[in-house]
Amino acid sequence: MTDPVSRTILLLDIEKFSDRDDVEQAYLRRMLYDLVDRALESAEIDETQCLRADRGDAVMVLIDANASMTALLRTLIGEVPARLRAVNRMASSSAQMRLRAVLATGYVAVDEHDGWVGSDLNHACRLLDAGLLRAALRERTDDVALCVSEPVYAGIVRHNHTGIPAEEFHAVTVDSKNGPLGAWLYGPLPAPCGGEAEAAASPAAAGPADAPAPPAAPGRTVLDFRGAEVHIGGGLLMGDNHGISTGQVTGDIHFGNDASGRAERR
């Protein structure tokens, strides 16, 4: 096995490939390879700088680290979707191609069977297969859903290079058999799907349960018992435990129409 070397990792996978017959699959594969060739050419990445692996409905490309990842990402955002959209306009529904794409970076070794070995490559493959990326493509009218690894975001995207709008990338976390993986999705986040968590770059708005209780009226004590078990005269009240943990409540208890789960003691 060779020593691991730094590589740019490009993965592309055809949506619903197995739903097509043999003739359609062969056509889609030709389209995919042509698209990859044109994307690399547009990014000025020479064929000698690349290693490719065929996965039937997908293609994996290892690219020399000296090649411009910025130019490749710019091509994936702009030219690849435009070219694919133009081709699909002239194709029948069975011959149209939609793609999931991942751009990552890391250390990869090549073994004696020309196989590729590396945990960074494994992580990229799991991002490609993530339910969140599948959902993003399914919900979009665009023909490409792109996800980049955290190192690609940190090294390239966040610097807002021309043609790479950082504000259109959203932080996400996807499940994998080795635990959660962080990444950045280009374009709108999909609706929550399965057990995979979505973490937007901006903090989520607090839900009703997290909202602070309004101030009490003068002369009144507000007992906010959301979550606590409060026994009153043999009864049991349930709510979030903000104001009461244990103990007995006595006195006149007034219940208004407040849906927040508060009681006021006069």
Secondary structure, DSSP 4 states (H G I P E B T S, - for coil): -PPPEEEEEEEEEETTGGGS-HHHHHHHHHHHHHHHHHHHHHTT--GGGEEEEE-SSEEEEEEETTS-HHHHHHHHHTHHHHHHHHHHHTS-GGG---EEEEEEEEEEEE-TTS-EE-HHHHHHHHHHT-HHHHHHHHH-SSSEEEEEEHHHHHHTGGGT-TT--GGGEEEEEE--TTS-EEEEEESPPPPP-TT-----SSPPPPPGGGSPPPPPPTT-EEEE-TB-EEEETTEEEE-BSSS--SSB--S-EE--S-TT-EEEE-
